[in-house]
Amino acid sequence: MPLGLDTITVLIQCLKIWMNGDNGDQELEFRDIFDAVINLYRMFESIKVGGNSNVQLRNTCRLRLNEMKRVYGNDLPNASARIDYSDLYTQWSYMYVYMLRHIHLVSYALDDTVGNGILTDPEARHSPTVCMIGGGPGTDVLGLSVHLRKYGHKAPLRSGVYVLDKYTKWQIGWELLHMFLPKRYQDGIPQVSYRGFDFKNNELSVEQQQILKKANIVTMIKSLSPVAAWLKERPKLYKFVIGPTGRPTSTVYEWHSVFSILKHMKKGAFLLYIDNRTGPQRRILMDAVDCFNFDKLYDKVLYDQSMPTSIFSPKANQFKREINYNPCTVAGINEVILVRKK
Ligand SMILES: C[S@@+](CC[C@H](N)C(=O)[O-])C[C@H]1O[C@@H](n2cnc3c(N)ncnc32)[C@H](O)[C@@H]1O
């Protein structure tokens, strides 16, 4: 196959990064993002939300942190163990424990798909329209931005960044965090629009369909596992159509929300999925992928992928001691799948 101009551009970029040494700048990106999470906590302290003293604030956040670890530490074993993300302190606790971990995972996975991933598509790398399914905290787009910046694509994401999530109050958490992000990220992600979406509704609203039809990058990062046990039980509805041979054949007509998401994605759009290996979520996704015309570009298991501790600034290390709680730095076993609709 001849080497296209796009592929050559990506190869040159890879070569430059390799020659200049890899992760220096990226570490700075992670540091700055995590510092923003700390600064958000400092803001809670200074404005004393709800008249809470600093001790009350710390106790509240520690309770939320423990709850978070209890639920996610066990791979969501039962349906009742869900977290309500409407509460701002719960949102902050998630950002503190898991957000950086997942941003790192997203950017790492995208870096690994560089030869055949989104960088090979001019529209997706210069001005992507992004739809994050269950992307409440903004993790997915931050990971994407770290990746794009690493490869020299620093244009603001102005074509549209959308979150479809059960908890739209994440928008408050995102907007507060956004104020503390480095200016390059404030400018780089000028606006994120939140719309309600629940994996438990089989079909998408017209507005959700329109968002998906526009997106050239769709992400599903750690959002399928919490609902996978439920989705697994959903029945398929079939309809009969006359096939090319003139004989009736059956096709899936209606199923669960993952099926609907893939159905409404536009041709050429990428879907990045990352989630825990244990659980039925991979099967749910791949069964739905098989109903449509997708190219599988990447399918890999990442084992205990860990972040270097140098990712934390002196300020962050001081805060970790103060709150006596460590953010998650090791990712466990995750599956990364990148597919593209044909
Ligand atoms: C573990 S967090 C992952 C967030 C982000 N993608 C990340 O990787 O950091 C799970 C996300 O799924 C959302 N969520 C939970 N249940 C949902 C449901 N039934 N439908 C849609 N989103 C849901 C949560 O609000 C949250 O944003």
The ligand as an ORCA input file, in Angstrom:
! r2SCAN-3c Opt
* xyz 0 1
  C     -16.267      5.592     36.349
  S     -16.979      7.084     35.761
  C     -16.028      7.322     34.265
  C     -15.928      8.766     33.914
  C     -14.900      9.102     32.822
  N     -15.257      8.532     31.558
  C     -13.549      8.640     33.251
  O     -13.004      7.707     32.623
  O     -13.000      9.178     34.197
  C     -18.552      6.535     35.169
  C     -19.330      7.622     34.425
  O     -20.540      7.042     33.949
  C     -21.638      7.869     34.306
  N     -22.803      6.975     34.478
  C     -23.113      6.165     35.520
  N     -24.236      5.482     35.286
  C     -24.679      5.868     34.053
  C     -25.796      5.519     33.253
  N     -26.710      4.640     33.663
  N     -25.937      6.115     32.045
  C     -25.017      7.021     31.616
  N     -23.937      7.397     32.321
  C     -23.762      6.824     33.533
  C     -21.196      8.573     35.583
  O     -21.898      9.765     35.833
  C     -19.731      8.810     35.283
  O     -19.518      9.997     34.562
*
